[in-house]
Amino acid sequence: MVEIYRDRDTVKVGYLKSLLESEGIPCFIKNDNLSIVEVPIPAFYPALNIVNVEDIPKARKILSELQEGDSILNTDPNKAPVTEEDIPCPHCTEENPANFGNCWSCCGEL
Ligand SMILES: [Zn+2]
């Protein structure tokens, strides 16, 4: 068995498990009984494991396609879709998201 995905969110891991199973890839979740993790220790997070090593390339492909097209796995804030351009503050020139009414830095009106 090989661990292919780990996340604090049991629902997300369970979703991926059902997805891989629907593709005919035998897999199981480790640490599933620790569904409520109060302390954010990655070692205790639910982990999705693949039973057969030969299924890994296919499983990784499914996961990577999800990460590109589905925001459920998009946990990296730097990868969040940019809807509007940042605008520079007229008072201190700091860049602000376009939906901000006041500058995050100097609180001046944008
Ligand atoms: Zn400012």
Residues whose N, C-alpha, C, O or C-beta is under 5 A from the ligand:
A	BS01	ZN	C89 H91 C92 T93 E94 C103 S105 C106 C107 G108
